[in-house]
Amino acid sequence: MAPARDTGTLGKAIAVLDIIATASEPLRFTDVLRLADQPRGTLHRQIANLIEEGLITVNRDQSYGLGLRLLQFASRTWASNAFRAIAEPHIRTLHEATGETVHLGVLHGTDVVYLDKIESRQNIRLVSQIGNTAPAWCTGVGKAALSALADPDLRALIAEIRFTRFTPHTITDARTLLSEIAAIRREGNAYDREEHELGICCVAAPVRSADGQLIAGVSVTAPAYRITPEFFSSWAAITRAAAAAIMRDMAIQLSPRRSA
């Protein structure tokens, strides 16, 4: 049992969060109750509050997982993170080649969280921010990330999507999304043709760590009126090249070091 912490309500909630976060496998309520120094009723309230605040989630087997809001907090202080540091020179190269807004996003559930962004050199810019989330099924960077999932994981995740129509172009059913992901896997690029926001288009490519633990995407985004078919074609190739360079450097820099 965890030692009691006389730190008030917040401290007790953090203690519960710590138990869930550091567990070697997902815990259910009875598991947390056994480990936490709190009465059953108090623990129910603490967990309900953590769920409401987006700090933990409830899995389909009623175990607990870490919530998206924690990733949002983390992404705001990601400057020293290895993945972002590895990707940074490659997204800068992509930005220099296009002059448009470049995003780096990581898949989290049915959303993507923007980990990095380089603004367009043009006068009209996008309002996206590092730490913000967007639905994966109707954004270029999100669909690119989805395409990097193994088929069983992809189908399980798509089953959780509550398809919302943001524009007349938004995908609103699983069958269409699966068909598009098949095309992304064949061609190596994902596109957002005004699917999340009217007037905004992008081309993206998937990024995946060698162990499959990190699923992400990189994209070039611009107002629709600035994008011609020629731009889409040229950006597709250099976006794939940027994604490949990120994955190459991840394999080198994040692999276990071998002793001499």
C-alpha atoms as an extended CHARMM CRD file, in Angstrom:
* protein
*
       260  EXT
         1         1  MET       CA              0.0000000000        0.0000000000        0.0000000000  PROA      1               0.0000000000
         2         2  ALA       CA              1.2860000000        3.4700000000       -0.8710000000  PROA      2               0.0000000000
         3         3  PRO       CA              2.2540000000        5.6390000000        2.0970000000  PROA      3               0.0000000000
         4         4  ALA       CA             -0.2600000000        8.2380000000        3.1610000000  PROA      4               0.0000000000
         5         5  ARG       CA              0.3440000000       11.7220000000        1.8420000000  PROA      5               0.0000000000
         6         6  ASP       CA             -0.9180000000       14.5730000000        3.9740000000  PROA      6               0.0000000000
         7         7  THR       CA             -1.0940000000       16.9620000000        1.0350000000  PROA      7               0.0000000000
         8         8  GLY       CA             -4.8120000000       17.5990000000        0.7700000000  PROA      8               0.0000000000
         9         9  THR       CA             -7.1730000000       16.7720000000       -2.0640000000  PROA      9               0.0000000000
        10        10  LEU       CA             -4.7420000000       17.6230000000       -4.8490000000  PROA      10              0.0000000000
        11        11  GLY       CA             -1.9630000000       15.5450000000       -3.3300000000  PROA      11              0.0000000000
        12        12  LYS       CA             -4.2650000000       12.5510000000       -2.9670000000  PROA      12              0.0000000000
        13        13  ALA       CA             -5.3770000000       12.8750000000       -6.5880000000  PROA      13              0.0000000000
        14        14  ILE       CA             -1.7540000000       13.0730000000       -7.7300000000  PROA      14              0.0000000000
        15        15  ALA       CA             -0.9730000000        9.9740000000       -5.6620000000  PROA      15              0.0000000000
        16        16  VAL       CA             -3.7450000000        8.0740000000       -7.4860000000  PROA      16              0.0000000000
        17        17  LEU       CA             -2.5000000000        9.3490000000      -10.8460000000  PROA      17              0.0000000000
        18        18  ASP       CA              1.0210000000        8.2500000000       -9.9340000000  PROA      18              0.0000000000
        19        19  ILE       CA             -0.1700000000        4.7460000000       -9.0740000000  PROA      19              0.0000000000
        20        20  ILE       CA             -1.9090000000        4.4140000000      -12.4470000000  PROA      20              0.0000000000
        21        21  ALA       CA              0.9700000000        5.9760000000      -14.3970000000  PROA      21              0.0000000000
        22        22  THR       CA              3.7240000000        3.8360000000      -12.8950000000  PROA      22              0.0000000000
        23        23  ALA       CA              1.9160000000        0.4930000000      -12.9200000000  PROA      23              0.0000000000
        24        24  SER       CA              3.5610000000       -2.2170000000      -15.0150000000  PROA      24              0.0000000000
        25        25  GLU       CA              0.1470000000       -3.1330000000      -16.4530000000  PROA      25              0.0000000000
        26        26  PRO       CA             -3.2780000000       -1.4060000000      -16.5960000000  PROA      26              0.0000000000
        27        27  LEU       CA             -5.0700000000       -1.3190000000      -13.2370000000  PROA      27              0.0000000000
        28        28  ARG       CA             -8.7800000000       -1.6260000000      -12.4240000000  PROA      28              0.0000000000
        29        29  PHE       CA            -10.5060000000        0.0800000000       -9.5080000000  PROA      29              0.0000000000
        30        30  THR       CA             -9.9120000000       -2.7870000000       -7.0660000000  PROA      30              0.0000000000
        31        31  ASP       CA             -6.2080000000       -2.7630000000       -7.9640000000  PROA      31              0.0000000000
        32        32  VAL       CA             -5.9140000000        0.9690000000       -7.2830000000  PROA      32              0.0000000000
        33        33  LEU       CA             -7.8950000000        0.5820000000       -4.0550000000  PROA      33              0.0000000000
        34        34  ARG       CA             -5.4280000000       -2.0460000000       -2.8760000000  PROA      34              0.0000000000
        35        35  LEU       CA             -2.4510000000        0.2370000000       -3.6110000000  PROA      35              0.0000000000
        36        36  ALA       CA             -3.8620000000        3.5930000000       -2.5070000000  PROA      36              0.0000000000
        37        37  ASP       CA             -4.1740000000        4.7310000000        1.0900000000  PROA      37              0.0000000000
        38        38  GLN       CA             -7.7070000000        6.0750000000        0.5840000000  PROA      38              0.0000000000
        39        39  PRO       CA            -11.2430000000        4.9730000000        1.5210000000  PROA      39              0.0000000000
        40        40  ARG       CA            -13.3280000000        3.4540000000       -1.2820000000  PROA      40              0.0000000000
        41        41  GLY       CA            -15.7050000000        6.4210000000       -1.5300000000  PROA      41              0.0000000000
        42        42  THR       CA            -12.8830000000        8.9630000000       -1.6010000000  PROA      42              0.0000000000
        43        43  LEU       CA            -11.0540000000        6.9830000000       -4.2530000000  PROA      43              0.0000000000
        44        44  HSD       CA            -14.2040000000        6.8410000000       -6.3980000000  PROA      44              0.0000000000
        45        45  ARG       CA            -14.3920000000       10.6400000000       -6.2850000000  PROA      45              0.0000000000
        46        46  GLN       CA            -10.6880000000       11.0800000000       -7.0170000000  PROA      46              0.0000000000
        47        47  ILE       CA            -10.8440000000        8.8030000000      -10.0480000000  PROA      47              0.0000000000
        48        48  ALA       CA            -14.0590000000       10.4420000000      -11.3070000000  PROA      48              0.0000000000
        49        49  ASN       CA            -12.3700000000       13.8480000000      -11.0650000000  PROA      49              0.0000000000
        50        50  LEU       CA             -9.2580000000       12.6280000000      -12.8720000000  PROA      50              0.0000000000
        51        51  ILE       CA            -11.4150000000       11.2040000000      -15.6640000000  PROA      51              0.0000000000
        52        52  GLU       CA            -13.4610000000       14.4070000000      -15.9300000000  PROA      52              0.0000000000
        53        53  GLU       CA            -10.2760000000       16.4800000000      -16.2010000000  PROA      53              0.0000000000
        54        54  GLY       CA             -8.9040000000       14.2360000000      -18.9380000000  PROA      54              0.0000000000
        55        55  LEU       CA             -5.9500000000       13.0370000000      -16.8730000000  PROA      55              0.0000000000
        56        56  ILE       CA             -6.9380000000        9.3720000000      -17.0340000000  PROA      56              0.0000000000
        57        57  THR       CA             -9.2050000000        7.3580000000      -19.3140000000  PROA      57              0.0000000000
        58        58  VAL       CA            -11.2180000000        4.1800000000      -18.8790000000  PROA      58              0.0000000000
        59        59  ASN       CA            -10.3060000000        1.3540000000      -21.2520000000  PROA      59              0.0000000000
        60        60  ARG       CA            -12.8470000000       -1.0850000000      -22.6450000000  PROA      60              0.0000000000
        61        61  ASP       CA            -11.8940000000       -3.6710000000      -20.0020000000  PROA      61              0.0000000000
        62        62  GLN       CA            -12.5610000000       -1.0700000000      -17.2590000000  PROA      62              0.0000000000
        63        63  SER       CA             -8.8610000000       -0.5970000000      -16.5300000000  PROA      63              0.0000000000
        64        64  TYR       CA             -7.3610000000        2.8780000000      -16.4320000000  PROA      64              0.0000000000
        65        65  GLY       CA             -4.9460000000        4.5540000000      -18.8180000000  PROA      65              0.0000000000
        66        66  LEU       CA             -3.3060000000        7.9430000000      -18.9960000000  PROA      66              0.0000000000
        67        67  GLY       CA             -5.4210000000       10.7090000000      -20.4990000000  PROA      67              0.0000000000
        68        68  LEU       CA             -4.7860000000       12.9280000000      -23.4920000000  PROA      68              0.0000000000
        69        69  ARG       CA             -4.5420000000       16.0310000000      -21.3130000000  PROA      69              0.0000000000
        70        70  LEU       CA             -1.3040000000       14.7340000000      -19.8080000000  PROA      70              0.0000000000
        71        71  LEU       CA              0.1550000000       14.4990000000      -23.2980000000  PROA      71              0.0000000000
        72        72  GLN       CA             -0.9910000000       18.0500000000      -23.9720000000  PROA      72              0.0000000000
        73        73  PHE       CA              0.8440000000       19.2000000000      -20.8530000000  PROA      73              0.0000000000
        74        74  ALA       CA              3.9170000000       17.2510000000      -21.8640000000  PROA      74              0.0000000000
        75        75  SER       CA              3.8810000000       18.5400000000      -25.4320000000  PROA      75              0.0000000000
        76        76  ARG       CA              4.0740000000       22.1340000000      -24.1920000000  PROA      76              0.0000000000
        77        77  THR       CA              7.4400000000       21.3570000000      -22.5970000000  PROA      77              0.0000000000
        78        78  TRP       CA              8.7120000000       19.0270000000      -25.2990000000  PROA      78              0.0000000000
        79        79  ALA       CA             11.7500000000       21.1140000000      -26.2920000000  PROA      79              0.0000000000
        80        80  SER       CA             14.1330000000       18.6220000000      -24.7270000000  PROA      80              0.0000000000
        81        81  ASN       CA             12.2790000000       15.5310000000      -25.8950000000  PROA      81              0.0000000000
        82        82  ALA       CA             14.3690000000       13.2060000000      -28.0290000000  PROA      82              0.0000000000
        83        83  PHE       CA             11.7670000000       12.6710000000      -30.7590000000  PROA      83              0.0000000000
        84        84  ARG       CA             11.0890000000       16.3480000000      -31.2660000000  PROA      84              0.0000000000
        85        85  ALA       CA             14.8200000000       17.0880000000      -31.2400000000  PROA      85              0.0000000000
        86        86  ILE       CA             15.4480000000       14.3910000000      -33.8450000000  PROA      86              0.0000000000
        87        87  ALA       CA             12.6260000000       15.6280000000      -36.0830000000  PROA      87              0.0000000000
        88        88  GLU       CA             13.4000000000       19.3420000000      -35.7890000000  PROA      88              0.0000000000
        89        89  PRO       CA             16.1200000000       19.6740000000      -38.4840000000  PROA      89              0.0000000000
        90        90  HSD       CA             14.0440000000       17.6670000000      -40.9350000000  PROA      90              0.0000000000
        91        91  ILE       CA             10.8800000000       19.6950000000      -40.4750000000  PROA      91              0.0000000000
        92        92  ARG       CA             13.0060000000       22.8360000000      -40.8930000000  PROA      92              0.0000000000
        93        93  THR       CA             14.3040000000       21.4710000000      -44.1750000000  PROA      93              0.0000000000
        94        94  LEU       CA             10.7200000000       20.7810000000      -45.2340000000  PROA      94              0.0000000000
        95        95  HSD       CA              9.7280000000       24.3270000000      -44.2710000000  PROA      95              0.0000000000
        96        96  GLU       CA             12.6270000000       25.8280000000      -46.2090000000  PROA      96              0.0000000000
        97        97  ALA       CA             11.6320000000       23.8500000000      -49.2910000000  PROA      97              0.0000000000
        98        98  THR       CA              7.9630000000       24.8620000000      -49.2100000000  PROA      98              0.0000000000
        99        99  GLY       CA              7.7250000000       28.1540000000      -47.3230000000  PROA      99              0.0000000000
       100       100  GLU       CA              4.4700000000       26.8880000000      -45.8300000000  PROA      100             0.0000000000
       101       101  THR       CA              3.4100000000       25.7810000000      -42.3460000000  PROA      101             0.0000000000
       102       102  VAL       CA              4.8970000000       22.4560000000      -41.2480000000  PROA      102             0.0000000000
       103       103  HSD       CA              3.4130000000       20.3330000000      -38.4560000000  PROA      103             0.0000000000
       104       104  LEU       CA              4.7350000000       17.3800000000      -36.4970000000  PROA      104             0.0000000000
       105       105  GLY       CA              1.9590000000       15.4470000000      -34.7690000000  PROA      105             0.0000000000
       106       106  VAL       CA              1.7550000000       12.2700000000      -32.7160000000  PROA      106             0.0000000000
       107       107  LEU       CA             -1.2320000000        9.9190000000      -32.6510000000  PROA      107             0.0000000000
       108       108  HSD       CA             -3.0520000000        9.6650000000      -29.3370000000  PROA      108             0.0000000000
       109       109  GLY       CA             -6.2670000000        7.6890000000      -29.4540000000  PROA      109             0.0000000000
       110       110  THR       CA             -8.4790000000        9.0460000000      -32.2120000000  PROA      110             0.0000000000
       111       111  ASP       CA             -6.7130000000       12.4210000000      -32.1540000000  PROA      111             0.0000000000
       112       112  VAL       CA             -3.3310000000       13.8360000000      -33.0450000000  PROA      112             0.0000000000
       113       113  VAL       CA             -1.4380000000       16.1780000000      -30.7520000000  PROA      113             0.0000000000
       114       114  TYR       CA              0.7410000000       18.8000000000      -32.4370000000  PROA      114             0.0000000000
       115       115  LEU       CA              4.2600000000       18.4860000000      -31.0170000000  PROA      115             0.0000000000
       116       116  ASP       CA              5.9490000000       21.0350000000      -33.2290000000  PROA      116             0.0000000000
       117       117  LYS       CA              5.0930000000       23.6640000000      -35.7910000000  PROA      117             0.0000000000
       118       118  ILE       CA              7.0200000000       26.0240000000      -38.0450000000  PROA      118             0.0000000000
       119       119  GLU       CA              5.0000000000       28.9570000000      -39.3230000000  PROA      119             0.0000000000
       120       120  SER       CA              4.5230000000       29.7980000000      -42.9760000000  PROA      120             0.0000000000
       121       121  ARG       CA              6.5780000000       32.6270000000      -44.4280000000  PROA      121             0.0000000000
       122       122  GLN       CA              3.3830000000       33.9260000000      -46.0280000000  PROA      122             0.0000000000
       123       123  ASN       CA              1.2620000000       36.7370000000      -44.5830000000  PROA      123             0.0000000000
       124       124  ILE       CA             -1.8030000000       34.5140000000      -43.9950000000  PROA      124             0.0000000000
       125       125  ARG       CA             -0.9880000000       31.8800000000      -41.3740000000  PROA      125             0.0000000000
       126       126  LEU       CA             -2.7660000000       29.0900000000      -39.5160000000  PROA      126             0.0000000000
       127       127  VAL       CA             -4.0740000000       29.2960000000      -35.9710000000  PROA      127             0.0000000000
       128       128  SER       CA             -2.8770000000       25.8300000000      -34.8850000000  PROA      128             0.0000000000
       129       129  GLN       CA             -0.6520000000       25.6890000000      -31.8060000000  PROA      129             0.0000000000
       130       130  ILE       CA              1.7850000000       23.2340000000      -30.2710000000  PROA      130             0.0000000000
       131       131  GLY       CA             -0.1530000000       21.1580000000      -27.7410000000  PROA      131             0.0000000000
       132       132  ASN       CA             -3.4670000000       21.4730000000      -29.5710000000  PROA      132             0.0000000000
       133       133  THR       CA             -5.3140000000       18.3750000000      -30.7390000000  PROA      133             0.0000000000
       134       134  ALA       CA             -7.1830000000       17.5830000000      -33.9350000000  PROA      134             0.0000000000
       135       135  PRO       CA             -9.2420000000       14.5820000000      -35.0800000000  PROA      135             0.0000000000
       136       136  ALA       CA             -7.0420000000       12.0240000000      -36.8080000000  PROA      136             0.0000000000
       137       137  TRP       CA             -9.5790000000       10.8720000000      -39.3970000000  PROA      137             0.0000000000
       138       138  CYS       CA             -9.9340000000       14.2210000000      -41.1790000000  PROA      138             0.0000000000
       139       139  THR       CA             -6.4760000000       15.7950000000      -40.9730000000  PROA      139             0.0000000000
       140       140  GLY       CA             -3.5300000000       14.9660000000      -43.1880000000  PROA      140             0.0000000000
       141       141  VAL       CA             -1.0870000000       14.4060000000      -40.3530000000  PROA      141             0.0000000000
       142       142  GLY       CA             -3.6840000000       12.3120000000      -38.5280000000  PROA      142             0.0000000000
       143       143  LYS       CA             -4.5150000000       10.0730000000      -41.4740000000  PROA      143             0.0000000000
       144       144  ALA       CA             -0.8130000000        9.6270000000      -42.1600000000  PROA      144             0.0000000000
       145       145  ALA       CA             -0.3320000000        8.4550000000      -38.5750000000  PROA      145             0.0000000000
       146       146  LEU       CA             -3.3200000000        6.1130000000      -38.7990000000  PROA      146             0.0000000000
       147       147  SER       CA             -1.8070000000        4.4980000000      -41.8700000000  PROA      147             0.0000000000
       148       148  ALA       CA              1.2530000000        3.5030000000      -39.8070000000  PROA      148             0.0000000000
       149       149  LEU       CA             -0.8090000000        1.3770000000      -37.4110000000  PROA      149             0.0000000000
       150       150  ALA       CA             -0.9410000000       -2.3920000000      -37.6850000000  PROA      150             0.0000000000
       151       151  ASP       CA             -4.2720000000       -3.5700000000      -39.1030000000  PROA      151             0.0000000000
       152       152  PRO       CA             -5.7220000000       -4.9190000000      -35.8210000000  PROA      152             0.0000000000
       153       153  ASP       CA             -4.8320000000       -1.6890000000      -34.0030000000  PROA      153             0.0000000000
       154       154  LEU       CA             -6.1900000000        0.4020000000      -36.8490000000  PROA      154             0.0000000000
       155       155  ARG       CA             -9.5570000000       -1.3570000000      -36.9190000000  PROA      155             0.0000000000
       156       156  ALA       CA             -9.8670000000       -1.2210000000      -33.1290000000  PROA      156             0.0000000000
       157       157  LEU       CA             -9.1500000000        2.5010000000      -33.1320000000  PROA      157             0.0000000000
       158       158  ILE       CA            -11.5270000000        3.2540000000      -36.0150000000  PROA      158             0.0000000000
       159       159  ALA       CA            -14.2670000000        1.4520000000      -34.0680000000  PROA      159             0.0000000000
       160       160  GLU       CA            -13.8370000000        4.1100000000      -31.3650000000  PROA      160             0.0000000000
       161       161  ILE       CA            -14.1930000000        7.0960000000      -33.7010000000  PROA      161             0.0000000000
       162       162  ARG       CA            -17.3600000000        9.1420000000      -33.4090000000  PROA      162             0.0000000000
       163       163  PHE       CA            -17.3520000000       10.5620000000      -36.8980000000  PROA      163             0.0000000000
       164       164  THR       CA            -18.2250000000       14.2610000000      -36.9300000000  PROA      164             0.0000000000
       165       165  ARG       CA            -18.7630000000       16.2640000000      -40.1080000000  PROA      165             0.0000000000
       166       166  PHE       CA            -16.6570000000       19.4400000000      -39.9480000000  PROA      166             0.0000000000
       167       167  THR       CA            -17.0150000000       20.4230000000      -43.6100000000  PROA      167             0.0000000000
       168       168  PRO       CA            -18.8230000000       19.0290000000      -46.6670000000  PROA      168             0.0000000000
       169       169  HSD       CA            -15.6010000000       17.1290000000      -47.4450000000  PROA      169             0.0000000000
       170       170  THR       CA            -15.1580000000       15.3240000000      -44.0970000000  PROA      170             0.0000000000
       171       171  ILE       CA            -14.9940000000       11.5250000000      -44.0750000000  PROA      171             0.0000000000
       172       172  THR       CA            -17.9310000000       10.2870000000      -41.9940000000  PROA      172             0.0000000000
       173       173  ASP       CA            -17.7480000000        6.4900000000      -42.0920000000  PROA      173             0.0000000000
       174       174  ALA       CA            -15.2480000000        3.7400000000      -41.3390000000  PROA      174             0.0000000000
       175       175  ARG       CA            -15.4080000000        2.1060000000      -44.7790000000  PROA      175             0.0000000000
       176       176  THR       CA            -14.3640000000        5.2900000000      -46.5880000000  PROA      176             0.0000000000
       177       177  LEU       CA            -11.5960000000        5.9470000000      -44.0680000000  PROA      177             0.0000000000
       178       178  LEU       CA            -10.1990000000        2.4160000000      -44.4550000000  PROA      178             0.0000000000
       179       179  SER       CA            -10.2340000000        2.8100000000      -48.2390000000  PROA      179             0.0000000000
       180       180  GLU       CA             -8.3300000000        6.0770000000      -47.9850000000  PROA      180             0.0000000000
       181       181  ILE       CA             -5.7910000000        4.6060000000      -45.5730000000  PROA      181             0.0000000000
       182       182  ALA       CA             -5.1810000000        1.7820000000      -48.0440000000  PROA      182             0.0000000000
       183       183  ALA       CA             -4.3850000000        4.4290000000      -50.6700000000  PROA      183             0.0000000000
       184       184  ILE       CA             -2.0720000000        6.2550000000      -48.2230000000  PROA      184             0.0000000000
       185       185  ARG       CA             -0.1490000000        3.0380000000      -47.6360000000  PROA      185             0.0000000000
       186       186  ARG       CA              0.2240000000        2.4890000000      -51.3840000000  PROA      186             0.0000000000
       187       187  GLU       CA              1.2690000000        6.0500000000      -52.2210000000  PROA      187             0.0000000000
       188       188  GLY       CA              3.0820000000        7.0730000000      -49.0330000000  PROA      188             0.0000000000
       189       189  ASN       CA              1.1350000000       10.3080000000      -48.5720000000  PROA      189             0.0000000000
       190       190  ALA       CA             -2.0390000000       11.4770000000      -46.8520000000  PROA      190             0.0000000000
       191       191  TYR       CA             -4.0510000000       14.5210000000      -47.8620000000  PROA      191             0.0000000000
       192       192  ASP       CA             -6.4730000000       16.8840000000      -46.2060000000  PROA      192             0.0000000000
       193       193  ARG       CA             -8.5640000000       18.5390000000      -48.8880000000  PROA      193             0.0000000000
       194       194  GLU       CA            -10.5570000000       20.9650000000      -46.7300000000  PROA      194             0.0000000000
       195       195  GLU       CA            -11.8200000000       18.0710000000      -44.5850000000  PROA      195             0.0000000000
       196       196  HSD       CA            -11.2490000000       19.6210000000      -41.1550000000  PROA      196             0.0000000000
       197       197  GLU       CA            -11.3870000000       23.3020000000      -42.0280000000  PROA      197             0.0000000000
       198       198  LEU       CA            -12.7320000000       24.9280000000      -45.1670000000  PROA      198             0.0000000000
       199       199  GLY       CA             -9.9790000000       26.6870000000      -47.0550000000  PROA      199             0.0000000000
       200       200  ILE       CA             -7.1630000000       24.5990000000      -45.5420000000  PROA      200             0.0000000000
       201       201  CYS       CA             -5.3370000000       21.7620000000      -47.3270000000  PROA      201             0.0000000000
       202       202  CYS       CA             -2.2540000000       19.7280000000      -46.5320000000  PROA      202             0.0000000000
       203       203  VAL       CA             -0.0720000000       16.8490000000      -47.6230000000  PROA      203             0.0000000000
       204       204  ALA       CA              1.4650000000       14.5470000000      -45.0120000000  PROA      204             0.0000000000
       205       205  ALA       CA              3.5560000000       11.4080000000      -44.5520000000  PROA      205             0.0000000000
       206       206  PRO       CA              3.6520000000        8.8320000000      -41.7340000000  PROA      206             0.0000000000
       207       207  VAL       CA              6.3830000000        8.5330000000      -39.1160000000  PROA      207             0.0000000000
       208       208  ARG       CA              6.7630000000        5.3580000000      -37.0590000000  PROA      208             0.0000000000
       209       209  SER       CA              9.3950000000        4.2670000000      -34.5680000000  PROA      209             0.0000000000
       210       210  ALA       CA             11.0870000000        0.9470000000      -35.2220000000  PROA      210             0.0000000000
       211       211  ASP       CA              9.3550000000       -0.6520000000      -32.2230000000  PROA      211             0.0000000000
       212       212  GLY       CA              5.9650000000        0.7550000000      -33.1960000000  PROA      212             0.0000000000
       213       213  GLN       CA              5.5670000000        2.5680000000      -29.8820000000  PROA      213             0.0000000000
       214       214  LEU       CA              5.4750000000        6.0170000000      -31.4710000000  PROA      214             0.0000000000
       215       215  ILE       CA              3.0840000000        6.7070000000      -34.3520000000  PROA      215             0.0000000000
       216       216  ALA       CA              3.2420000000       10.1760000000      -35.8360000000  PROA      216             0.0000000000
       217       217  GLY       CA              3.0630000000       12.2350000000      -38.9990000000  PROA      217             0.0000000000
       218       218  VAL       CA              4.6370000000       15.2670000000      -40.6170000000  PROA      218             0.0000000000
       219       219  SER       CA              2.7450000000       17.6370000000      -42.8950000000  PROA      219             0.0000000000
       220       220  VAL       CA              2.8530000000       20.7620000000      -45.0250000000  PROA      220             0.0000000000
       221       221  THR       CA             -0.2840000000       22.8880000000      -44.6700000000  PROA      221             0.0000000000
       222       222  ALA       CA             -1.4770000000       25.9050000000      -46.6290000000  PROA      222             0.0000000000
       223       223  PRO       CA             -4.6210000000       27.8030000000      -47.6440000000  PROA      223             0.0000000000
       224       224  ALA       CA             -6.4360000000       26.0040000000      -50.4450000000  PROA      224             0.0000000000
       225       225  TYR       CA             -6.2110000000       28.9490000000      -52.8190000000  PROA      225             0.0000000000
       226       226  ARG       CA             -2.3900000000       28.7470000000      -52.7490000000  PROA      226             0.0000000000
       227       227  ILE       CA             -2.2130000000       25.0150000000      -53.5170000000  PROA      227             0.0000000000
       228       228  THR       CA             -2.1360000000       23.8340000000      -57.1330000000  PROA      228             0.0000000000
       229       229  PRO       CA             -1.8960000000       20.2000000000      -58.2720000000  PROA      229             0.0000000000
       230       230  GLU       CA              1.7750000000       20.8630000000      -59.0260000000  PROA      230             0.0000000000
       231       231  PHE       CA              2.3690000000       21.9750000000      -55.4330000000  PROA      231             0.0000000000
       232       232  PHE       CA              0.6320000000       18.8910000000      -54.0900000000  PROA      232             0.0000000000
       233       233  SER       CA              2.7830000000       16.6520000000      -56.2880000000  PROA      233             0.0000000000
       234       234  SER       CA              6.0950000000       18.2780000000      -55.3450000000  PROA      234             0.0000000000
       235       235  TRP       CA              5.2350000000       18.5160000000      -51.6450000000  PROA      235             0.0000000000
       236       236  ALA       CA              4.2780000000       14.8310000000      -51.5600000000  PROA      236             0.0000000000
       237       237  ALA       CA              7.7800000000       13.7130000000      -52.4820000000  PROA      237             0.0000000000
       238       238  ILE       CA              9.6430000000       16.0240000000      -50.1100000000  PROA      238             0.0000000000
       239       239  THR       CA              7.2390000000       15.2610000000      -47.2580000000  PROA      239             0.0000000000
       240       240  ARG       CA              7.9170000000       11.5330000000      -47.7110000000  PROA      240             0.0000000000
       241       241  ALA       CA             11.6340000000       12.3240000000      -47.7390000000  PROA      241             0.0000000000
       242       242  ALA       CA             11.3390000000       14.2770000000      -44.4700000000  PROA      242             0.0000000000
       243       243  ALA       CA              9.4130000000       11.4400000000      -42.8110000000  PROA      243             0.0000000000
       244       244  ALA       CA             11.9710000000        8.8930000000      -43.9920000000  PROA      244             0.0000000000
       245       245  ALA       CA             14.8270000000       11.0270000000      -42.6490000000  PROA      245             0.0000000000
       246       246  ILE       CA             13.1250000000       11.3380000000      -39.2640000000  PROA      246             0.0000000000
       247       247  MET       CA             12.5940000000        7.5760000000      -39.0710000000  PROA      247             0.0000000000
       248       248  ARG       CA             16.2080000000        6.9170000000      -40.1150000000  PROA      248             0.0000000000
       249       249  ASP       CA             17.5470000000        9.1820000000      -37.3670000000  PROA      249             0.0000000000
       250       250  MET       CA             15.1210000000        7.7260000000      -34.8250000000  PROA      250             0.0000000000
       251       251  ALA       CA             16.4200000000        4.2390000000      -35.5900000000  PROA      251             0.0000000000
       252       252  ILE       CA             19.9870000000        5.4250000000      -35.0470000000  PROA      252             0.0000000000
       253       253  GLN       CA             19.5710000000        7.7400000000      -32.0560000000  PROA      253             0.0000000000
       254       254  LEU       CA             16.8170000000        5.9990000000      -30.1100000000  PROA      254             0.0000000000
       255       255  SER       CA             18.1100000000        2.4460000000      -30.4490000000  PROA      255             0.0000000000
       256       256  PRO       CA             19.7610000000        0.8470000000      -27.3770000000  PROA      256             0.0000000000
       257       257  ARG       CA             23.4490000000        1.6610000000      -27.1830000000  PROA      257             0.0000000000
       258       258  ARG       CA             25.7030000000       -1.3240000000      -27.4610000000  PROA      258             0.0000000000
       259       259  SER       CA             28.7340000000       -1.5820000000      -25.2830000000  PROA      259             0.0000000000
       260       260  ALA       CA             32.0500000000       -1.9260000000      -27.0740000000  PROA      260             0.0000000000
